[in-house]
Amino acid sequence: VPLLLARIDDRLIHGQVAYGWGGALKPTFYLVVSDALRADPMRSEVCLCGVPDDARGRVVSVAEALTSSVQAEIEAERTILLMPGTEEASRLLEGAFPMTELNVGGLHHAPGKREVLPYVFLDDADKERLRAIAARGVRVAARDLPANPSHPIESWLRAETRGTGALNLIPEMLRVAVLGGVLAVDRAAGWSTMLSQPLVGACLAGALVNPGPEWELWALRVPDRRRRHPPAPPHGRVASRQRSATMTPPPRASVGSTVALLGMVRLHSEIPAALGGGLWVLVGVAAGLLSAVAGGWVMGYHRSQSRRDVARADELEERESADGAVLLGGVEGARAAKRSASHFEFLYWKAMGRVFLVGAFWSWAGSLLGLMLAIAVLPALGEWLSGRRIGFVFATTLGAALAAGYHAHVRNRRAGGRWMALGAAAALVLLAVARETSS
Amino acid sequence: VSGLGDVNEVREAPAAIRVRSEDLVRTGARALHIQTLLTPERMQGPGFAFALLPVLERLYPARHDLARAIRRHLAYFATHPILTGYVLGAAARWEERRANGEAVTDEAIDTWKRALASPLAAMGDPFFWVTLRPLAGLVGIIAIGLIPAPTLGPDWRVLLCPLLTLLTYNAVALPFRVVGTHVGYIEADRPAALLRSLRLREWGHALGCAGALGYGALLALVIRFLDFGSIDWGLDVTARITTAAPLALGAAIGWAGLLKWPGRVVEVALAAIAAGLLLGGLV
């Protein structure tokens, strides 16, 4: 069996390796390559204690790893190869060790090392070695767990240089603008297909901005203000409540998730935030909520333009109907009628384009402002916010969202309670069944 | 129905202009954009005129007739956006009669448009916004909670969830859009029967129960999710409390906040975040 995984991880055999990768790859042999460990029998024994029961482990030096006997051992088993640093990896490759892929799974902080990913800290020598390894045609990629996205070396070694990370934002911001425009049309022009709902909008933004799974997206479900269309009031009188309810700003969830994802992916090295993703998500949610307010202002522009357009349409049709005092018959008359209708049609399509542009601009500007806010606020916030505190925020937000959802959507309280209990029981049973079958 | 011509009167004048099925389809498709020129004064009126253009162009070959018809429909109109097709179809039928010289007055068309619009909005809003929309979201979220994560490769569930949500919602909502104009055209003379045929109340009740079921399932999933599956049930009491307390606090804030200030969801969410920060600072 060819080598299953070659991984640089300064923790060597630990949970991510034994259960994360081990569970997915089902290895039978863990080979640790380290001169220092090979020279220290006690440490190697401790290290091999982490090998799961259904596999065996061995510590070898770099020179031994290059011998044909160890090669044969690797071939005979399902092997995961572990190296504590980039040096071992580059020496193995210099010795013509057969390796096509190299996984960077964990190189943690030490003096002189800079963060490029939450679990990868590199100094200049590391970077040189990794570049040289990649130049040999080995596919180098960072990935802590099989379920998480793989980051090819090109993405993080370039982003790591100060300044270029922000430059990489430009194409993404364009995509954000297009998405914002589409979502605004869905919402404001009456498509009403749910594209613009927070859940869907946030996931779309995630897929567009960062084509890898990001669990943090779930926290970005910014609660949605309910839109209501009350029964039509008597002619000529429009309640003010109705005005505020129907003039909804473009969707904001895409702004929140964009800020969080772009921040995590592109600006991580620029703003070292101790908690990585969690803090970015919090910033993203805040940006989304704030931009909900700003979105109302931007839609104000569209609203005033729409008023003008409607007045123009009135004027147009009035003139046309007066003109028609002279009846044109036949083909010529039909053509004139078509022309008159097309003026109004053009007006309408133009308004549609405006909805798109307003939404695009709003999403773009909201995301940009959110990112700038994060750059300003995050360094100070990072010190105070611990993982525990963020956990509390998530839990209260989730609780509020659940209660708000139930409050708003389930109207028959008594029957609702029964159905809810039934649903909870069903979910627990299903979870238990899923756990049984998977184990 | 008064003012809309005689239903039993069959007039096959040689020059009769009929609305074609394709006109109704085009009208239905245009109804997708019905809110583009939404203003507080006219609401969906301009959109209504825009959507009805294919029908009006068929019926009124003369320029000033067409312009008058457009003007007529530019006036105030508001209903549920997904259900506008029914009114558009009915209006097409009335306009057809009017174009063929029957005694249909402008006022009658306007009055009956409104008469249909109000109950449609009254039934559509609770059904689509309040019941169907959160249910569709729940389907997506619960699916992702129940499907185990793939051990290898990207987590495709992240895309599955919004897709399921979109499918659930539109599987119910799109049929109303597709058949709306035709049903409206056929049933234009029996508005009450038209409204009853939608059966939105019955559907709404069933989907409401399904929604409550979904909230129960979601609550169970959230509690499991907050555990990250790492703590055994009932063993670690402190962990249980530190998990449940912020969740319960958030739920209390959400519930009480919306009872006191209905509709202020953004503010209530910010209050919950602030409470979480405070609680985290104290513990």
Interface residues (C-beta under 8 A of the other chain):
Chain A: G23 A24 L25 P146 A147 P149 V185 A188 A189 G190 W191 S192 T193 M194 L195 Q197 L199 V200 C203 L204 G206 A207 G212 P213 E214 W215 L217 V222 P223 D224 R225 R226 R227 R228 H229 P230 P231 A232 H235 G236 V238 Q242 R243 T246 M247 L282 V285 A286 L289 A292 V293 R303 S306 R307 D309 V310 A313 D314 L316 E317 E318 R319 E320 S321 A322 D323 G324 A325 L327 L328 G329 G333 A334 A336 A337 K338 R339 S340 A341 F344 E345 L347 Y348 A351 M352 V355 S386 R388 R389 I390 G391 F392 V393 F394 A395 T396 T397 L398 G399 A400 A401 L402 A403 A404 G405 Y406 H407 A408 H409 V410 R411 N412 A415 G416 G417 R418 W419 M420 A421 L422 G423 A424 A425 A426 A427 L428 L430 L431 A434 S438
Chain B: A31 L32 H33 I34 Q35 T36 L37 L38 T39 P40 E41 R42 M43 Q44 G45 P46 G47 A49 F50 L53 L56 E57 Y60 P61 A62 R63 H64 D65 L66 A67 R68 I70 R71 L74 Y76 F77 A78 T79 H80 P81 I82 R114 A117 S118 P119 A121 A122 G124 D125 P126 F128 W129 V130 T131 R133 P134 L135 A136 G137 G140 I141 I142 G145 L146 P148 A149 P150 T151 L152 G153 P154 D155 W156 R157 V158 L159 C161 P162 T165 L166 Y169 N170 A173 H205 G208 C209 A210 G211 A212 L213 G214 Y215 G216 A217 L218 L219 A220 L221 V222 R224 L226 T243 P246 L247 A248 L249 G250 A251 A252 I253 G254 W255 G257 L258 L259 G263 R264 V265 V266 V268 A269 L270 A271 A272 I273 A275 G276 L277 L279 G280 G281 V283
